[in-house]
Amino acid sequence: MTEFDIKRVRALFPALDQDQVFLDNAGGSQVLGTVIDSVTDYFSKTNVQLGASYHIGQISNTKYTEGYKAAAQYINASPDEIVLGSSTTQNFMNLAGALRFCEGDEIVLSKMEHETNVKPWLHMADRLKLNVKWWVSPKPELKLTPANLKPLLSEKTKFVACTHVSNILGTIHDIRALADVVHEVGALFCVDGVSYAPHRQVDVKAFGADFYAFSWYKVYGPHIALLYASTSAQVHVKPQNHYFNPTNGLSDKLGFAGSSYEAVQALPHIVSYLGGPNPAPAFEAIAAHEGALQKILLDFLNSRSDVTVHGSSSVDERVRVPTVSFTVKGKSSKQIVEDAEKISNYGFRFGHFYSKRLCDEVLGLPEEGVARVSMVHYNTEQEIRGLVEVLKKVLP
Ligand SMILES: Cc1ncc(COP(=O)(O)O)c(C=O)c1O
């Protein structure tokens, strides 16, 4: 934590200079000033159709290529192993339309998910006549492990999908251990990293998943998303592009008409912020700071007998990221949020956050779901101590 200069970090995000405490970061994060400037610059000077050989065209081509390169390098992949699309939902839908399996093959889907990592595969199962098995880790564990996955696997299993971190529970799953178990039966493993990527370094080779996805608009950038597919997994991806275009890399196979140019070319700024030298906080420092933030909130929530924290109640940053969801006996999640808004500038939310199967079927919650406070590294300890004071007034 010694290297982490919160004042300096916050100064890099123009939106933070307002009378609003941003605690819906799992919904979408604030954007780095360098990214904003770069998008303005791109539109102002180099917004031309890619592929041209004239002067400005060449600059645009280079910026776009550099964006792809930086994004790939950031996750320890090659540019041929990624595609940048409009959202993770869209990227998964595109992948689901391109994968090939045989009738009667089995796929395993988790119920601890944002629907983005379910619906595309149900659609795929419908199209290819695959059988679906559901993977659940009931309360109180709520943790996807090799032990609860193994009984669902057999030689018939061809595809398994789960989240790295649930956008409700915040618990970090051991993707490497799960990947090893999935690969023992020769199946492909697809991981939704959307709620993980804002908090920790993504290293797809270390994780060992065949497909991995996240959205840059939650990682301090523009509204664009990354899908990784290892070179070996791409054998199963049928190219969806025009017949006369190349089919070598993932963006050839699943990149429809190019990604949003201005967003792609801005990605090196996020990479240099998160992975680069000063003033970029290294992820170790981010994790330590986030650990301090979640400890303040969780110590308060854990101290109350009328509060249920959904997911791990541990304050350890190796166990969870600071996405904290809770319900309170005697007060609805909606009412908590509305009452907090009446007396403060704290912006957090209630609901199922598209993890409806988790909220309904696993947690057994009413329609209003959880109250969710989702912090990132640019939040301050002072903000979270202030939130605790607000909650003291608002809770029964
Ligand atoms: C865990 C998780 N997965 C997937 C998504 C969907 O991402 P996108 O909006 O890029 O489709 C979200 C969005 O909130 C999410 O929280």
The ligand as an SDF file (V2000), in Angstrom:
LIG
                    3D

 16 16  0  0  0  0  0  0  0  0999 V2000
  -20.5100  -10.5170  -14.2520 C   0  0  0  0  0  0  0  0  0  0  0  0
  -21.0240   -9.8640  -15.4950 C   0  0  0  0  0  0  0  0  0  0  0  0
  -20.9820  -10.5340  -16.6520 N   0  0  0  0  0  0  0  0  0  0  0  0
  -21.4070  -10.0050  -17.7880 C   0  0  0  0  0  0  0  0  0  0  0  0
  -21.9230   -8.7280  -17.8400 C   0  0  0  0  0  0  0  0  0  0  0  0
  -22.3990   -8.1800  -19.1410 C   0  0  0  0  0  0  0  0  0  0  0  0
  -21.4370   -7.3880  -19.7360 O   0  0  0  0  0  0  0  0  0  0  0  0
  -21.8090   -6.5290  -21.0060 P   0  0  0  0  0  0  0  0  0  0  0  0
  -22.6540   -5.3830  -20.5510 O   0  0  0  0  0  0  0  0  0  0  0  0
  -20.4960   -6.0880  -21.5690 O   0  0  0  0  0  0  0  0  0  0  0  0
  -22.5460   -7.4160  -21.9490 O   0  0  0  0  0  0  0  0  0  0  0  0
  -22.0090   -7.9880  -16.6680 C   0  0  0  0  0  0  0  0  0  0  0  0
  -22.5810   -6.6340  -16.6820 C   0  0  0  0  0  0  0  0  0  0  0  0
  -22.9800   -6.0850  -15.6930 O   0  0  0  0  0  0  0  0  0  0  0  0
  -21.5310   -8.5580  -15.4690 C   0  0  0  0  0  0  0  0  0  0  0  0
  -21.5860   -7.8930  -14.2940 O   0  0  0  0  0  0  0  0  0  0  0  0
  1  2  1  0
  2  3  1  0
  2 15  2  0
  3  4  2  0
  4  5  1  0
  5  6  1  0
  5 12  2  0
  6  7  1  0
  7  8  1  0
  8  9  2  0
  8 10  1  0
  8 11  1  0
 12 13  1  0
 12 15  1  0
 13 14  2  0
 15 16  1  0
M  END
$$$$
